[in-house]
Amino acid sequence: MRFGRFVSLLIYLTAQLSFAAQPKACVPPDAVSTLANKNVCVEVHVYDVVELSDGTRFLDVCSPDTPDEQCKFTIVSLREDREDVGALLKYRDADVHVRGIVQPMHGRYGMLLSHARQFYGGPPKFKPNPKLLHGFSGEQSKPPIADPNLRSQGGHRAFMNSRDQETLPGKTSRN
């Protein structure tokens, strides 16, 4: 009886793990317009890698026959992420899967490529919100926010104010 339960539990767990291990399918670039602000995997063919003078690189995922106005998806890699992304020319004329957050970009949808692990299903590089970092430095001794829970709650004060003392009967005050 115990062996039968063990076997059925083992089969159940194996089925659950195999189901959970299957990654979600990647979507074609035509379907990203319905997935704005979502973290998805996009399956694209990279026709060319274009680099601007400021160091920004684009993976051109539209065929050369498609006019630029009709190209509705692009993948952008910023100059400051060059070291983490690596060389992109090796992806020219290749089919790739890129994971990231689909964002509206100047009349089309795009994805920011900030780390090479996005080609293997990994997340983009974490970039903190600069508005939240305002006034914070690692060298400062005080916390970056004025949280009343981080202040001492009157621990430096005595139980009673020293100026408001009562004299006990039989003792005289020396004022």
Summary of the structure (lengths in Angstrom):
residues: 175
radius of gyration: 30.4
end to end distance: 90.4
largest distance: 105.5
contacts: 359
relative contact order: 0.12
helix: 27%
strand: 22%
